[in-house]
Amino acid sequence: MKFSKEYLRDAIYACWLGKNIGGTIGTPYEGGRELLDIEGFASRPGQPLPNDDLDLQLVWLRAMDELGPQNVNSKTLGEYWLGYVKPHWNEYGVGKANMRGGILPPLSGELFNEHWKNSNGAWIRTEIWASLYPGRVEKAVHYAFEDASVDHGFGEGSYAAIFVAAMESAAFVCKDIRTLIRIGLSHIPEDCRVARAVRLVVESYDRGVSWKEVRLALIEQSADIGWFQAPANVGFVILGLLYGECDFKRSVITAVNCGDDTDCTGATVGALLGIMQGMAGIPEDWRQYIGDSIVNCCLLNGHGRFPQSCTALTDCVLNLLPVTLRTGMADFMDRGVSVEIGSENDFSGVTTESLMGRGLPDSLRCRTRWSFSIDAPFAEAILSFDREPVLAPGESLTGTVALRPHTLPEARQFRLNWVLPEGWQVSGRKCLFTATMASFNPDLPSDAANAEAAFTITAGERVEAVNGLILDITAPDRPTHILVPVTILG
């Protein structure tokens, strides 16, 4: 896979400009439930409207630059949430409140968030992952989930983010909208509500159903979870793209005319078409009308330290691409450089199948909604509860701890030590044993060598509003402790 610098600059700039255009057109109508009949901008020329869809991505860009991709995950993004993001509305507020109470992501997106975890806050901020990983769909969807899980947990909002990020990343090397939809669907569970909404639009379009009828069908399909939710609004995005035939103006306006979260649907349509078509696909009159600037609305701690224009944002992304597109050493030794930035494009080795995948949705199916993980150099620990981690005095909470070794191929015993509040107790095994499963059955995959043990936490007579426990996991002959902070709410 080879990209020319000129191609990447054009596509990435068009992505952000398209995002700004669609968001500015849709913002005046956000939250309305009626069918609209707009024709273009309601704002003043040269004054793009502020949009959290863009603001949050400036924070994620900063995290990638300051920490490096290897250190960006749901936990570190959660810290950037608390440090740089001002709003407390809907899932933003729930996720931030949970984290301030000691609840780690993705639990922060699950606890007390039954309604808003299915909403729109995550799929609207995926362009940063796509533009940092053009054509590297598996990477883009990985970071999209780490991001989305902070305030959406394992809800439909996270599946929507994965779907959109997959389409946007693939759009750098694939220009057919139907193929992009297939690629996006391949990365989310087939039975999730987002997938059902997307399929409803595609099937209706193929049958010749009018877009207004499809809009009503999407609303009816999501009636039980209400408005301002991801499944229907992602459906409106796909509706705009198909019924607008990927013409920039028609597609953005059609999506916005569906109503509901109009700034998000218009912005996402604009961003995806920007990636697909570059600046040649953005009408000159709309480009001149919007200008180049970015207007912030929800950033804390130094607006001037974030990009203030689409040009500056594009430059910052391009500056990071040599890091994000670097080929890992193992792949480099096996196959040579797989992604290059040079003087020309060459996507001849890229197939649709190589952009599709089931790895992420399959791994998510193995997780409970009340789970989180802590990574260490030699293993990843996954702690799962059977229900929400809230206890009254004397009550018990059951769960499991599982280990996925990274660099310990040999059989290994791990010691489990709990540090508890006074009067609390934990029952369960004190050791975990991981075996080299290949030594027993060479046909089993290497990740089958995962150890798991059940535990039961019983609260003492005194339960605080926030109760801190620590699970200390150690391995013989290894100096690193895996310290798993466990927060139980009273």
C-alpha positions in Angstrom: 0.0 0.0 0.0 1.6 3.3 -1.2 0.3 6.8 -0.7 1.6 10.0 -2.3 2.0 12.9 0.1 -0.2 15.1 -2.2 -3.0 12.5 -2.2 -3.0 12.2 1.6 -2.9 16.0 2.1 -5.8 16.5 -0.3 -8.0 13.7 1.2 -7.3 14.6 4.8 -7.9 18.3 4.3 -11.1 17.5 2.4 -12.2 15.3 5.3 -11.9 18.1 7.8 -13.3 20.7 5.5 -16.2 18.4 4.7 -16.7 17.8 8.4 -16.9 21.5 9.1 -19.3 22.2 6.2 -21.7 19.4 7.1 -21.6 20.3 10.8 -22.2 24.0 10.1 -25.2 23.2 7.9 -26.7 20.8 10.3 -26.1 22.6 13.6 -29.1 25.0 13.5 -31.5 22.1 13.3 -30.0 19.7 15.9 -32.5 17.7 17.9 -35.5 18.5 15.8 -37.8 15.6 15.1 -39.6 17.0 12.0 -38.8 16.3 8.4 -36.7 19.3 7.1 -36.5 21.0 3.8 -33.3 22.9 3.9 -31.1 23.9 0.9 -27.8 25.0 2.4 -26.2 27.2 5.0 -28.2 29.1 7.6 -25.0 30.6 9.1 -23.1 33.7 8.0 -20.4 33.4 5.3 -16.9 32.7 6.6 -18.2 31.8 10.1 -18.2 28.0 10.6 -20.3 27.0 13.7 -18.6 25.4 16.7 -19.1 21.6 16.9 -18.0 19.1 19.5 -17.7 16.5 16.7 -14.5 18.3 15.8 -13.4 19.6 19.2 -13.0 16.2 20.8 -10.8 14.9 17.9 -8.4 17.7 18.5 -7.9 16.3 22.0 -7.4 12.8 20.7 -4.8 14.1 18.3 -3.0 15.7 21.2 -3.0 12.4 23.1 -1.5 10.6 20.1 1.2 13.2 19.8 2.1 13.4 23.5 1.8 9.8 24.5 2.5 7.9 21.2 0.1 5.4 19.7 1.3 2.5 21.9 0.2 4.4 25.0 -3.2 5.5 23.8 -6.1 3.5 25.1 -9.5 4.0 26.8 -7.8 4.8 30.2 -5.4 7.4 28.8 -8.1 8.9 26.6 -10.3 9.1 29.8 -7.6 11.2 31.5 -7.7 13.5 28.5 -11.4 13.7 28.7 -11.2 15.0 32.3 -8.4 17.4 31.5 -9.5 19.0 28.2 -13.3 18.4 27.6 -15.7 20.8 29.2 -19.3 19.5 28.4 -21.2 17.3 30.8 -24.2 16.6 28.7 -25.7 13.1 28.1 -23.0 10.3 27.8 -20.2 12.8 28.2 -21.4 13.7 31.6 -22.1 10.1 32.7 -18.7 8.9 31.5 -16.8 11.8 33.2 -18.7 11.4 36.5 -18.0 7.7 36.6 -14.3 8.3 36.0 -14.2 10.9 38.7 -15.6 8.3 41.0 -12.8 5.9 40.1 -14.6 3.8 37.5 -12.2 2.8 34.7 -13.3 2.6 31.0 -15.1 0.8 29.5 -17.1 0.4 32.8 -17.3 4.2 32.8 -19.5 4.0 29.7 -21.7 1.3 31.1 -22.5 2.3 34.7 -25.7 4.4 35.1 -25.7 4.9 31.3 -28.4 2.6 30.1 -29.9 5.2 27.8 -27.0 7.3 26.5 -24.6 4.4 25.8 -26.5 3.9 22.6 -26.3 7.6 21.6 -24.2 9.5 19.1 -21.2 10.9 21.0 -18.6 8.5 19.6 -19.2 7.8 15.9 -19.1 11.6 15.3 -15.5 11.7 16.4 -13.9 8.9 14.3 -12.2 10.8 11.5 -9.0 11.3 13.6 -8.5 7.5 13.8 -9.2 7.1 10.0 -6.9 9.9 9.0 -4.1 8.7 11.3 -4.6 5.1 9.9 -5.6 5.5 6.2 -6.3 2.1 4.8 -5.2 0.4 8.1 -8.8 -0.4 9.0 -8.0 -2.8 11.8 -6.0 -0.1 13.5 -8.6 2.6 13.0 -11.4 0.4 14.5 -9.2 -0.5 17.4 -8.7 3.1 18.5 -12.3 3.9 17.7 -13.5 1.3 20.2 -11.0 2.4 22.8 -12.3 6.0 22.4 -16.0 5.1 22.2 -15.9 2.8 25.2 -15.0 5.6 27.6 -18.6 7.0 27.4 -20.5 4.2 25.6 -19.1 1.0 27.1 -20.2 -1.9 25.0 -23.3 -0.1 23.8 -24.6 0.7 20.3 -22.7 3.9 20.4 -19.4 2.0 20.4 -20.6 -0.3 17.5 -21.5 2.8 15.5 -18.0 4.3 16.0 -16.4 1.1 14.8 -18.7 1.0 11.7 -18.0 4.6 10.7 -14.2 4.4 11.5 -14.0 1.3 9.3 -15.7 3.0 6.4 -13.6 6.2 6.7 -10.3 4.4 6.9 -11.1 2.2 4.0 -12.3 5.2 2.0 -8.6 6.2 1.5 -8.1 3.2 -0.7 -11.7 2.2 -1.8 -14.1 4.7 -3.6 -17.2 2.5 -3.9 -19.8 3.4 -1.3 -21.5 -0.1 -1.4 -18.1 -1.7 -0.8 -17.4 0.7 2.1 -20.7 -0.2 3.7 -19.9 -3.9 3.5 -16.5 -3.3 5.0 -18.1 -1.3 7.9 -20.6 -4.0 8.6 -17.9 -6.7 8.7 -16.4 -5.0 11.8 -19.5 -5.0 14.0 -21.8 -7.8 15.2 -24.3 -8.8 12.6 -27.2 -8.6 15.1 -26.4 -5.2 16.6 -28.9 -2.4 16.1 -26.6 -0.3 14.1 -26.1 -3.1 11.6 -29.9 -3.6 11.4 -30.4 0.1 10.7 -27.8 0.1 7.9 -29.2 -3.0 6.3 -32.7 -1.5 6.4 -31.5 1.5 4.4 -29.5 -0.5 1.9 -32.3 -3.1 1.3 -34.9 -0.3 1.0 -32.8 1.6 -1.5 -32.4 -1.5 -3.6 -36.2 -2.0 -3.7 -36.8 1.6 -4.8 -38.4 2.8 -1.6 -38.4 6.6 -1.3 -36.0 8.2 1.2 -38.8 9.7 3.2 -40.3 6.3 3.7 -37.0 4.9 4.7 -36.5 7.7 7.2 -39.9 6.8 8.8 -38.9 3.2 8.9 -35.6 4.0 10.7 -37.5 6.1 13.3 -40.0 3.2 13.8 -37.2 0.7 14.1 -35.6 2.7 17.0 -38.8 3.8 18.6 -38.1 1.7 21.8 -34.8 3.6 22.4 -36.0 7.0 21.3 -34.5 9.9 19.5 -30.8 11.0 19.5 -29.6 7.5 19.3 -26.9 6.0 17.1 -28.7 3.3 15.1 -31.2 5.6 13.4 -28.7 8.5 13.0 -26.1 6.3 11.4 -29.0 5.1 9.2 -29.6 8.7 8.2 -25.9 9.0 7.2 -26.2 5.9 4.9 -29.5 7.2 3.6 -27.9 10.5 2.6 -25.0 8.8 0.9 -27.1 6.4 -1.1 -30.1 8.6 -2.0 -27.7 11.5 -2.6 -25.7 9.2 -4.9 -22.5 10.5 -3.2 -23.0 14.0 -4.7 -21.6 16.2 -1.9 -24.5 18.8 -1.7 -27.3 16.3 -2.3 -25.9 13.8 0.2 -25.3 16.3 3.0 -28.7 18.0 2.6 -30.6 14.7 2.4 -29.0 13.4 5.6 -29.7 16.7 7.4 -33.3 16.8 6.2 -33.9 13.6 8.1 -33.8 15.6 11.3 -32.6 14.4 14.7 -28.8 14.8 15.3 -28.4 16.9 12.2 -25.0 18.4 12.9 -23.6 14.9 13.3 -25.2 13.3 10.3 -24.3 16.2 8.0 -20.7 16.4 9.3 -20.1 12.6 8.9 -21.4 12.6 5.4 -19.2 15.5 4.5 -16.1 14.0 6.1 -16.6 10.6 4.4 -17.2 12.1 1.0 -14.1 14.4 1.6 -12.0 11.3 2.0 -13.5 9.5 -0.9 -13.4 12.4 -3.4 -10.8 14.8 -2.1 -11.2 18.5 -2.7 -12.4 17.9 -6.2 -15.7 16.6 -4.7 -16.4 19.6 -2.5 -18.3 22.4 -4.4 -16.3 25.5 -4.7 -19.1 27.8 -3.6 -19.5 25.8 -0.3 -15.8 25.8 0.2 -15.6 29.6 -0.2 -18.6 30.1 2.0 -17.2 28.1 5.0 -13.6 29.2 5.0 -10.8 27.4 6.7 -11.1 28.2 10.4 -12.2 25.8 13.2 -14.4 27.4 16.0 -14.1 25.6 19.4 -16.9 25.2 21.9 -15.9 22.6 24.4 -12.2 22.7 25.0 -10.5 23.5 28.3 -6.9 24.4 29.2 -5.6 26.4 26.3 -7.6 26.7 23.1 -4.5 28.2 21.4 -2.6 24.9 21.8 -5.0 23.1 19.5 -5.2 23.5 15.7 -7.4 26.5 14.8 -7.9 25.7 11.1 -8.5 22.8 8.8 -5.1 23.5 7.3 -3.3 23.3 10.7 -5.2 20.2 11.6 -4.2 18.5 8.4 -0.6 19.5 8.9 -0.6 18.0 12.4 -2.1 14.7 11.2 0.4 14.5 8.3 3.2 15.1 10.8 2.1 12.0 12.8 1.6 9.6 9.9 5.2 8.4 9.8 4.7 7.2 13.4 1.2 5.7 13.0 1.9 4.0 9.7 5.2 2.6 10.7 5.3 -1.2 10.1 6.0 -3.3 13.2 9.3 -5.0 13.3 8.0 -8.5 13.0 6.0 -7.6 9.9 8.9 -5.7 8.5 11.2 -8.7 8.8 8.7 -11.1 7.3 7.3 -9.0 4.5 9.1 -5.7 4.2 7.5 -2.3 4.4 3.7 -2.6 3.9 2.8 1.1 4.0 4.8 3.8 2.2 4.4 7.5 1.8 6.1 8.7 -1.3 5.4 10.2 -4.7 2.6 8.0 -6.0 -0.4 5.9 -5.0 -0.4 2.2 -5.4 -3.4 0.2 -4.0 -3.1 -2.8 -6.3 -2.3 -5.1 -3.5 -5.3 -4.0 -1.4 -8.4 -6.2 -1.6 -11.8 -5.8 -0.2 -11.3 -8.9 1.9 -8.1 -7.4 3.4 -10.1 -4.4 4.7 -12.9 -6.5 6.2 -12.7 -8.2 9.5 -14.4 -10.0 12.4 -11.6 -9.9 14.9 -12.9 -7.0 17.0 -16.6 -8.0 17.2 -15.7 -11.5 18.0 -13.4 -10.4 20.8 -16.1 -8.1 22.2 -18.5 -11.0 22.3 -16.2 -12.7 24.8 -16.4 -9.7 27.2 -19.2 -9.0 29.7 -20.5 -5.5 29.8 -19.1 -5.1 33.4 -15.5 -5.7 32.5 -12.3 -3.8 32.0 -8.6 -4.6 31.4 -5.2 -3.6 32.6 -2.2 -4.3 30.4 1.4 -5.0 31.5 4.6 -6.0 29.5 4.0 -9.7 30.1 0.2 -10.1 30.2 -3.2 -8.4 30.0 -5.5 -8.8 33.0 -9.3 -8.7 32.3 -11.6 -8.2 35.3 -15.2 -9.0 34.8 -18.2 -8.6 37.2 -21.4 -10.5 36.9 -23.4 -7.2 37.5 -22.8 -3.6 38.2 -20.1 -3.0 40.9 -22.3 -1.5 43.6 -22.6 -3.0 47.1 -24.4 -2.3 50.3 -22.9 -3.5 53.7 -22.6 -7.3 53.8 -23.5 -7.8 50.1 -21.4 -9.8 47.7 -20.3 -9.4 44.1 -19.0 -12.2 42.0 -16.7 -12.0 39.0 -13.7 -13.5 37.2 -10.1 -12.5 36.5 -8.5 -13.7 33.3 -4.9 -13.4 32.0 -3.7 -13.2 28.4 0.1 -13.6 28.5 2.1 -11.6 25.9 5.7 -12.7 26.4 5.4 -15.8 28.6 5.0 -18.7 26.2 6.0 -21.2 28.8 3.7 -22.6 31.5 3.5 -20.0 34.3 1.9 -19.6 37.7 0.6 -16.2 38.7 -0.1 -15.1 42.3 -3.2 -13.1 43.1 -3.2 -10.8 46.2 -6.1 -8.6 47.1 -5.7 -5.4 49.1 -9.1 -4.6 50.7 -10.8 -2.0 52.8 -11.1 -2.9 56.5 -13.7 -5.6 57.1 -14.0 -6.6 53.4 -13.3 -10.1 52.2 -12.5 -11.8 48.9 -12.9 -15.6 48.4 -11.5 -17.5 45.4 -8.2 -19.0 44.1 -5.0 -17.3 45.1 -3.2 -18.5 42.0 -3.7 -18.7 38.2 -1.9 -21.2 36.0 -1.3 -20.5 32.3 -0.1 -23.4 30.2 1.4 -23.6 26.7 -1.7 -25.0 25.1 0.2 -26.0 22.0 2.1 -28.5 24.1 -1.2 -30.3 24.7 -2.9 -29.7 21.4 -0.9 -28.0 18.6 -4.1 -27.2 16.7 -5.3 -24.8 19.3 -4.6 -21.1 18.7 -2.0 -19.5 20.9 -4.6 -17.2 22.6 -6.3 -20.3 24.0 -3.7 -20.3 26.8 -5.8 -17.9 28.9 -6.2 -18.5 32.6 -9.3 -17.6 34.4 -10.5 -17.7 38.1 -13.7 -16.8 39.8 -13.8 -14.6 42.9 -16.4 -13.2 45.3 -16.1 -9.8 47.0 -18.0 -9.3 50.2 -18.4 -5.8 51.6 -17.8 -5.2 55.3 -20.1 -3.4 57.7 -18.7 0.0 56.5 -19.2 0.9 52.9 -18.1 4.3 51.6 -19.6 6.1 48.6 -16.4 5.1 46.7 -14.4 2.0 47.9 -11.0 1.2 46.5 -9.6 -2.3 46.2 -6.4 -3.5 44.4 -5.7 -6.8 42.8 -1.9 -7.3 42.7 -0.9 -10.0 40.1 2.7 -11.2 40.1 4.6 -13.8 38.1 7.8 -15.6 39.4 11.0 -14.3 37.9 9.2 -11.1 36.6 9.7 -7.7 38.4 6.5 -6.1 37.1 3.3 -6.2 39.1 0.0 -6.0 37.4 -1.9 -3.6 39.7 -5.6 -3.8 38.9 -7.5 -0.9 40.6 -11.0 -2.0 41.5 -13.6 0.5 42.5 -16.8 -0.6 44.2 -19.5 2.1 44.7 -21.7 2.1 47.8 
